[in-house]
Amino acid sequence: MDAGWILGGVAVAGVCAAAIVRTAWHRDRPGAVPFAILVCLLGTLAVTISLWQTGLAPVGSTVAIEALLLGGYAFTSVLWIGFVFEYTGRGPALTAGRWAGLLALGCLAIGSTAVTWVHEIGRVPLGTVGRVSYLTTFVLQIAVFSLGLLGVVLIARSATAYDDLSLPRASVLTVAGLGITFLPLTVGFGRLFTPDATLRTAFLQLCLVIGLYAAMELTAGLFEAGPTAGHLAREAVLDTVGSPVAVVDRANRLLDLNEAAAEVFAIDRTRLRERSLDTVAGVDEGTDLSAPLTIRTADGRREFVVDRSAIEDGTGTVLGYAYRFRDVTDRKTREQRLQVLNRITRHNLRNDLDAIRGFAETIRDEDLGDAETERYFDRIETLAYGLVDLSSAIERSERLMTDPTPRRERCDLSAVAETVADRTDGERVTVDRPDDPVEIRSDPEIVRLVLEELVENSMEHIDGDEPVVVAVRPSDDGGTLDVRDSGPGIPDHERAVLLEGEETEGMHGTGVGLWLVSWGVTRLGGRLSFGDRESDDSTVTVHIPDLGAEHEPE
């Protein structure tokens, strides 16, 4: 019994145990779990060799332990590449399914190697299966070898190209990765010499890798700082930018985003590589960014000015793009409000006051009969009431625009519709609602204001006792409110103003009410749509998102 092998095995087991315990303190850090399992597996292989050399291990021939080494190598390479992917943040995000795929690759490599080994020693006549296994084993071992080598390349690039790892740390990890990657070559070339020399070399190689990993973890704190300042500094800079920023590769897959983008688009930053910017925000390399884009967010529909910058390497090759999203929704609404107030001051208010003055002068200067004087007084009263209503609408718009971010409360659209019907004219307003409540998370006050404006507008433009119908319906992302009446509908030029969001000299709305509807719907993150003017009924539809639900871009 060789005491040296026993002491070596004990030493390896102790070092592995110390490294694993230290790693357990940081098990929530990226790469910590696969690293601990990798160290455990490497230690198991080394201890098995030492026990076999002393005659204590229940392993048969040298061929058997060589097969064990090759099988263990398959899993060490899988764990190595998984550690690199998680630790550096480069490569695909390792979901449970992808981990299962990597482990399946390791199992297939081991299974094929076992079949080849059984066929090679002639214990079981496998015929064609045995001969084919040589090819499958070769292909699978090449795949496993390639993964190990990929891990080495990613570590090296993290230090040299991206400055994510310090050169000393990257050098140690690179040497350890090469030790894992070239383990089957040690076993293969060892066959040219004595079996004892092969195992000694493999044992020393495993001890080197374990020693490097343990030294890195026990002395330098592999997971205390994680990838070094280069990567962290970029994250810190990104997070100081108030606007959402997203970084994608050439395939438009998300590589990184700042905290603002994660909140706006409701994305888990730990699972970025499962998403593309197209699925998150509906933006890709071919998107026209010359005008603001309407994008679905966690707060509903918002308008963004999107800036795109190419990310190039030293040779000018485009590696990806950085996108910055500047939310201009509130700014655009403020500009609209200034346009409307300017138009009201220049047009509505001046015209109505001129008319009132003209009627008053006529009453004062002309010798009018009682009936005609009464008619002028009625017109003055109508204009005055109109100005009072206009003032109230402006006041409501002021409250709407100066309120903080809309609340996210339980909002039963059916109950809101019933309330609006009762507060306006319950006999002339009919609510068409489903049996079950249509509940979303939104701001009930703004929903009520929007619906009241639409119902009152409908009642002003229909004759007689024709009813106004408010239809409540659930939708995939929230709910809708349809306001239908038999009136002429909203004129095309006013529809265009509301949909385009801008008044011009030749095209503007006639009041503030419909603008209140537009601004309120914008605050809710929703949108307006209008029915066909050729139909018998006029319909305005308000689409209101559920601000408590996950969103998908349109």
C-alpha positions in Angstrom: 0.0 0.0 0.0 1.6 3.3 -1.1 1.3 5.9 1.7 2.1 8.7 -0.8 -1.0 7.9 -2.8 -3.1 7.9 0.4 -1.7 11.2 1.6 -2.3 12.6 -1.9 -5.9 11.5 -1.9 -6.5 12.9 1.6 -4.9 16.2 0.6 -7.0 16.5 -2.5 -10.2 15.7 -0.6 -9.4 18.3 2.1 -8.6 21.0 -0.5 -11.8 20.3 -2.4 -13.9 20.3 0.8 -12.5 23.7 1.8 -13.1 25.2 -1.6 -16.7 23.9 -1.8 -17.5 25.2 1.7 -16.1 28.6 0.8 -18.1 28.6 -2.4 -21.3 27.7 -0.5 -21.1 31.1 1.2 -21.6 32.7 -2.3 -24.0 30.1 -3.7 -26.3 32.9 -5.0 -23.6 34.3 -7.2 -23.5 33.4 -10.9 -21.5 30.3 -11.6 -21.0 29.3 -7.9 -23.2 26.1 -8.1 -21.6 24.6 -11.2 -18.1 25.6 -9.9 -18.7 23.7 -6.6 -20.0 20.6 -8.4 -17.0 20.8 -10.8 -14.5 20.9 -8.0 -16.4 18.0 -6.3 -16.2 15.9 -9.5 -12.6 16.6 -10.1 -11.8 15.7 -6.5 -13.7 12.5 -6.9 -11.7 11.5 -10.0 -8.4 12.3 -8.3 -9.3 10.4 -5.1 -10.5 7.4 -7.1 -7.1 7.2 -8.9 -5.2 7.4 -5.6 -7.4 4.7 -4.1 -7.0 2.5 -7.1 -3.2 2.9 -6.9 -3.3 1.7 -3.3 -5.7 -1.2 -4.1 -8.6 0.2 -2.1 -10.8 1.2 -5.0 -13.3 -1.4 -6.3 -12.2 -0.8 -9.9 -11.0 -3.5 -12.1 -8.4 -3.2 -14.9 -6.5 -0.1 -16.0 -8.9 0.1 -19.0 -11.8 0.4 -16.6 -10.3 3.3 -14.7 -9.3 5.0 -18.0 -13.0 4.6 -19.1 -14.0 6.2 -15.8 -11.7 9.1 -16.4 -13.1 9.7 -19.9 -16.6 9.5 -18.6 -15.9 11.9 -15.8 -14.2 14.2 -18.3 -17.5 14.5 -20.2 -19.2 15.9 -17.1 -16.3 18.1 -16.1 -16.3 19.8 -19.5 -20.1 20.3 -19.3 -19.8 21.8 -15.8 -16.8 23.9 -16.9 -18.6 25.5 -19.8 -21.7 26.1 -17.6 -19.5 27.8 -15.0 -18.0 30.0 -17.7 -21.4 31.0 -19.2 -22.8 32.0 -15.8 -19.6 33.6 -14.3 -18.7 35.8 -17.3 -22.3 36.4 -18.4 -21.4 35.5 -22.0 -23.0 32.8 -24.0 -26.6 31.7 -23.7 -28.6 32.0 -20.4 -28.6 28.6 -18.8 -32.2 27.7 -18.1 -33.2 24.4 -16.6 -33.9 23.1 -20.2 -30.4 24.1 -21.4 -28.7 22.5 -18.3 -30.7 19.4 -19.1 -29.4 19.5 -22.7 -25.8 19.8 -21.5 -26.1 17.0 -19.0 -27.8 14.8 -21.7 -24.7 15.5 -23.9 -22.5 14.3 -21.1 -24.6 11.2 -20.6 -24.6 10.3 -24.3 -20.8 10.7 -24.3 -20.4 8.4 -21.4 -22.9 5.9 -22.8 -21.2 5.8 -26.2 -17.8 5.6 -24.5 -19.0 2.6 -22.4 -20.3 0.8 -25.4 -17.0 1.4 -27.2 -15.1 0.1 -24.2 -17.2 -3.0 -23.8 -16.8 -3.7 -27.5 -13.0 -3.0 -27.4 -12.3 -5.5 -24.6 -14.5 -8.1 -26.3 -16.6 -8.9 -23.2 -19.9 -8.5 -25.1 -20.2 -9.2 -28.8 -21.9 -6.0 -30.0 -21.2 -6.4 -33.7 -22.4 -3.4 -35.8 -23.4 -1.4 -32.8 -20.0 -1.7 -31.3 -18.3 -0.6 -34.6 -20.7 2.3 -35.0 -20.0 3.4 -31.4 -16.5 4.3 -32.4 -17.9 7.0 -34.7 -20.5 8.2 -32.2 -17.9 8.3 -29.4 -15.5 10.3 -31.6 -18.2 12.8 -32.5 -19.5 13.2 -28.9 -16.0 13.5 -27.5 -15.2 16.2 -30.1 -18.4 18.0 -29.0 -17.4 17.8 -25.4 -13.8 18.9 -26.2 -15.1 21.9 -28.2 -17.3 23.0 -25.3 -14.2 22.9 -23.0 -12.2 24.8 -25.4 -15.0 27.4 -25.9 -14.9 28.0 -22.1 -11.2 28.7 -22.3 -11.7 31.2 -25.2 -14.5 33.0 -23.4 -12.4 33.4 -20.3 -9.5 34.7 -22.4 -11.7 37.2 -24.3 -13.3 38.4 -21.1 -9.9 39.6 -20.0 -8.4 40.7 -23.3 -11.3 42.0 -25.3 -13.9 43.1 -22.8 -11.8 43.9 -19.6 -14.3 41.9 -17.5 -11.7 39.8 -15.8 -8.2 40.8 -14.5 -5.4 39.2 -16.4 -4.1 37.2 -13.4 -7.5 35.7 -12.6 -8.2 35.0 -16.3 -4.8 33.4 -16.6 -5.4 31.0 -13.7 -8.9 30.1 -15.0 -7.5 29.6 -18.5 -4.8 27.2 -17.4 -7.3 25.3 -15.2 -9.7 25.1 -18.2 -7.0 23.8 -20.4 -6.3 21.2 -17.8 -9.9 20.0 -18.0 -10.1 20.2 -21.8 -7.0 18.2 -22.5 -7.6 15.4 -19.9 -8.7 12.9 -22.6 -5.5 13.6 -24.6 -3.5 12.7 -21.5 -5.4 9.4 -21.2 -5.0 8.7 -24.9 -1.3 9.5 -25.3 -0.7 7.8 -22.0 -1.5 4.5 -23.6 1.8 4.8 -25.5 3.6 4.4 -22.2 2.9 2.3 -19.1 -0.6 2.4 -17.5 0.9 3.6 -14.3 2.5 6.6 -16.0 -0.9 7.5 -17.5 -2.6 7.5 -14.2 0.2 9.4 -12.5 0.0 12.1 -15.2 -3.8 12.3 -15.0 -3.6 12.5 -11.2 -1.1 15.3 -11.4 -3.2 17.1 -14.0 -6.3 16.8 -11.8 -4.4 18.0 -8.8 -3.1 21.1 -10.8 -6.7 22.0 -11.8 -8.1 21.5 -8.3 -5.2 23.5 -6.8 -5.7 26.4 -9.1 -9.4 26.5 -8.5 -9.0 26.2 -4.7 -6.2 28.8 -4.6 -8.4 31.2 -6.6 -11.4 30.7 -4.3 -9.6 30.4 -1.0 -7.1 33.3 -1.4 -8.6 35.6 -4.1 -12.3 35.1 -3.5 -13.4 34.0 -6.9 -17.1 34.9 -6.2 -16.6 37.8 -3.8 -16.0 40.3 -6.5 -17.3 38.3 -9.5 -16.2 39.5 -12.9 -14.1 42.6 -12.3 -14.5 46.3 -12.7 -14.9 46.5 -16.5 -18.2 44.7 -16.5 -19.4 46.2 -13.3 -18.4 49.7 -14.3 -20.4 49.4 -17.5 -23.4 48.2 -15.5 -23.1 51.1 -13.1 -22.9 53.6 -16.0 -25.9 52.1 -17.6 -27.9 52.2 -14.4 -27.1 55.9 -13.9 -28.8 56.7 -17.3 -32.4 57.6 -16.5 -33.7 56.5 -19.8 -34.1 52.8 -20.8 -31.0 51.5 -22.5 -30.8 48.1 -24.2 -27.8 46.4 -25.8 -28.3 43.7 -28.5 -26.1 41.5 -30.6 -26.3 41.3 -34.4 -29.2 38.9 -34.2 -31.1 41.5 -32.1 -30.8 39.2 -29.0 -30.7 41.1 -25.7 -27.2 41.2 -24.1 -27.7 43.8 -21.5 -30.0 46.5 -20.3 -30.1 49.0 -17.5 -32.4 49.1 -14.5 -34.7 51.6 -16.1 -35.3 49.4 -19.2 -35.9 46.4 -16.9 -38.7 48.3 -15.1 -40.2 49.9 -18.2 -40.4 46.7 -20.2 -40.9 44.4 -17.1 -37.9 42.1 -18.0 -36.0 39.8 -15.6 -32.4 40.9 -16.1 -31.2 37.4 -15.3 -33.0 35.9 -18.3 -32.1 38.3 -21.0 -30.8 35.9 -23.6 -34.1 34.2 -23.9 -35.6 37.5 -25.4 -35.0 39.6 -28.4 -35.6 43.4 -28.5 -38.2 42.7 -31.2 -40.3 40.6 -28.8 -39.8 43.1 -25.9 -40.3 46.4 -27.6 -41.1 45.7 -31.3 -37.8 47.2 -32.4 -35.2 45.7 -34.7 -32.5 46.8 -37.1 -35.0 47.5 -39.8 -37.3 49.7 -37.7 -37.7 53.3 -38.9 -36.6 55.5 -35.9 -37.1 58.8 -37.6 -40.4 59.4 -35.7 -41.5 58.5 -32.2 -42.6 54.9 -31.7 -45.6 53.8 -29.7 -44.5 50.8 -27.5 -46.3 48.7 -25.0 -44.7 48.9 -21.6 -45.5 47.9 -18.0 -47.4 51.2 -17.8 -49.4 50.6 -21.0 -48.7 52.3 -24.3 -46.1 55.0 -24.3 -44.4 57.0 -27.0 -40.6 56.9 -27.3 -37.9 58.6 -29.3 -35.5 55.7 -30.0 -31.8 56.3 -30.7 -29.7 53.5 -32.1 -25.9 53.3 -32.0 -23.7 50.7 -33.6 -21.2 48.8 -31.4 -18.0 48.1 -33.4 -14.8 46.3 -32.7 -11.4 47.7 -33.6 -11.7 46.7 -37.2 -15.1 48.5 -37.7 -17.1 45.3 -37.7 -20.5 45.8 -36.2 -21.0 43.5 -33.2 -24.4 44.8 -32.1 -26.4 47.9 -31.3 -27.2 50.0 -28.3 -30.7 51.5 -28.1 -31.8 54.4 -25.9 -35.5 54.9 -25.4 -36.6 58.4 -24.4 -40.2 58.6 -23.2 -41.8 61.7 -24.8 -45.4 60.8 -23.9 -45.9 63.4 -21.2 -43.9 66.0 -23.2 -46.1 65.4 -26.2 -49.3 65.7 -24.1 -48.1 69.0 -22.7 -47.4 70.3 -26.2 -50.9 69.2 -27.3 -52.4 71.0 -24.3 -50.5 74.2 -25.1 -51.8 74.0 -28.7 -55.3 73.5 -27.5 -55.2 76.4 -25.0 -53.6 78.6 -27.7 -56.4 77.7 -30.1 -59.1 78.3 -27.4 -57.6 81.7 -26.6 -57.3 82.8 -30.2 -60.4 81.2 -31.6 -63.1 79.9 -29.2 -62.8 82.4 -26.4 -62.4 85.4 -28.6 -65.2 84.5 -31.0 -67.6 83.8 -28.2 -66.8 87.0 -26.3 -67.0 89.0 -29.6 -70.5 87.5 -30.1 -71.6 88.3 -26.6 -70.4 91.9 -27.0 -72.1 92.2 -30.3 -75.4 90.9 -28.9 -75.2 93.2 -25.9 -74.4 96.3 -28.1 -77.4 95.4 -30.3 -79.7 95.2 -27.2 -78.3 98.6 -26.0 -78.3 100.5 -29.3 -81.3 99.1 -31.1 -85.0 99.6 -30.4 -85.9 95.9 -30.1 -89.2 94.3 -29.2 -89.5 92.1 -26.2 -89.5 88.8 -28.2 -86.4 89.8 -30.1 -84.6 91.1 -27.0 -85.4 87.8 -25.2 -83.9 85.9 -28.2 -80.7 87.9 -27.9 -80.5 87.3 -24.2 -81.0 83.5 -24.8 -78.0 83.5 -27.1 -75.9 85.4 -24.7 -76.9 83.0 -22.0 -76.0 80.0 -24.2 -72.6 81.4 -25.0 -71.9 82.2 -21.3 -72.8 78.7 -20.3 -70.6 77.4 -23.0 -67.7 79.5 -21.7 -68.4 78.1 -18.2 -68.3 74.6 -19.5 -65.1 75.4 -21.4 -63.5 76.7 -18.2 -64.5 73.6 -16.3 -63.0 71.4 -19.0 -59.8 73.4 -18.8 -59.8 73.0 -15.1 -60.3 69.2 -15.4 -57.4 69.0 -17.9 -55.2 70.9 -15.5 -56.0 68.4 -12.7 -55.4 65.5 -15.1 -52.0 66.8 -16.3 -50.7 67.8 -12.9 -51.6 64.6 -11.1 -48.7 62.2 -10.4 -48.4 58.9 -12.1 -51.8 57.2 -12.5 -52.7 54.8 -9.7 -52.8 51.1 -10.2 -55.9 50.1 -8.3 -58.6 47.5 -8.7 -60.9 48.9 -11.3 -64.2 47.2 -12.3 -65.0 48.6 -15.7 -68.6 47.4 -15.4 -69.1 49.3 -12.1 -67.5 52.4 -13.6 -69.9 52.3 -16.5 -72.9 51.9 -14.2 -71.7 54.9 -12.1 -71.3 57.1 -15.2 -74.7 56.1 -16.5 -76.4 57.1 -13.1 -74.5 60.4 -12.9 -75.3 61.5 -16.4 -78.8 60.4 -17.4 -79.6 56.8 -16.3 -82.7 56.6 -18.5 -80.9 57.6 -21.7 -77.7 55.6 -21.0 -77.7 51.8 -21.3 -74.9 49.7 -20.0 -74.2 46.4 -21.9 -72.0 44.4 -19.6 -71.1 40.7 -19.2 -72.3 38.7 -16.2 -68.8 38.5 -14.7 -67.0 41.7 -13.6 -64.3 43.1 -15.9 -61.6 43.9 -13.4 -58.3 45.4 -14.3 -55.6 47.4 -12.4 -55.8 51.0 -13.5 -56.8 54.4 -12.3 -60.6 54.4 -11.8 -60.9 58.2 -11.6 -59.3 58.7 -15.0 -61.4 55.9 -16.5 -64.5 57.6 -15.1 -63.5 61.0 -16.5 -62.9 59.6 -20.0 -66.2 57.7 -20.1 -68.1 60.7 -18.8 -66.7 62.9 -21.5 -67.6 60.4 -24.2 -71.1 59.8 -22.9 -71.8 63.6 -22.6 -70.5 64.2 -26.1 -72.8 61.5 -27.4 -75.8 62.9 -25.6 -75.2 66.3 -27.1 -75.3 65.0 -30.6 -78.3 62.8 -30.7 -81.9 63.8 -31.1 -84.9 62.9 -28.9 -84.7 60.0 -26.5 -82.3 57.8 -28.5 -80.2 55.9 -26.0 -76.4 55.9 -25.6 -75.0 52.4 -25.2 -71.9 51.8 -23.1 -70.6 48.3 -23.8 -68.0 46.8 -21.5 -65.9 43.9 -22.7 -62.8 42.1 -21.5 -59.8 41.9 -23.8 -56.5 39.9 -23.9 -54.6 42.7 -22.2 -57.3 44.5 -20.2 -60.7 45.7 -21.2 -62.6 47.9 -23.7 -65.3 50.5 -23.4 -67.5 51.1 -26.5 -69.7 54.2 -26.5 -72.4 53.8 -29.2 -75.1 56.3 -30.3 -77.2 57.0 -33.4 -75.7 60.4 -33.9 -73.5 61.6 -36.8 -70.3 60.6 -35.0 -67.1 62.5 -34.5 -66.2 64.4 -37.7 -63.3 63.1 -39.7 -61.1 66.2 -39.2 -61.5 65.9 -35.4 -60.7 62.2 -35.5 -57.5 63.0 -37.5 -56.5 65.6 -34.9 -57.0 63.2 -32.0 -55.2 60.3 -33.7 -52.3 62.4 -35.0 -52.1 64.3 -31.8 -51.5 67.7 -33.3 -53.6 70.7 -34.2 -52.8 72.9 -37.2 -54.3 76.2 -38.6 -56.4 74.3 -41.0 -57.4 71.4 -38.8 -58.3 71.6 -35.2 -60.9 70.3 -32.7 -63.9 72.3 -31.6 -63.5 71.9 -27.9 -61.6 70.5 -25.0 -63.8 67.5 -24.1 -62.4 65.1 -26.7 -58.9 66.2 -26.0 -59.6 65.3 -22.3 -60.5 61.8 -23.5 -57.3 61.5 -25.6 -55.1 62.8 -22.7 -56.9 60.5 -20.2 -56.5 57.4 -22.4 -52.8 58.3 -22.9 -52.3 58.6 -19.1 -53.9 55.1 -18.8 -51.5 53.7 -21.3 -54.5 52.9 -23.6 -55.6 53.9 -27.1 -58.7 55.2 -28.9 -60.3 53.8 -32.0 -63.4 54.9 -34.0 -66.1 52.9 -35.8 -67.0 53.1 -39.4 -68.8 56.4 -40.2 -70.7 54.7 -43.0 -72.6 52.5 -40.4 -75.8 53.6 -38.8 -74.3 53.9 -35.3 -71.4 56.0 -34.2 -68.9 54.1 -32.0 -65.8 55.2 -30.0 -63.8 52.5 -28.4 -61.4 53.0 -25.5 -58.8 50.2 -25.1 -57.6 50.1 -21.5 -54.6 47.9 -20.5 -54.4 46.0 -17.3 -51.4 47.6 -15.6 -51.0 44.6 -13.3 -50.5 42.1 -16.1 -47.4 41.1 -18.1 -47.3 42.6 -21.5 -46.2 41.6 -24.9 -45.4 44.1 -27.6 -47.9 44.7 -30.4 
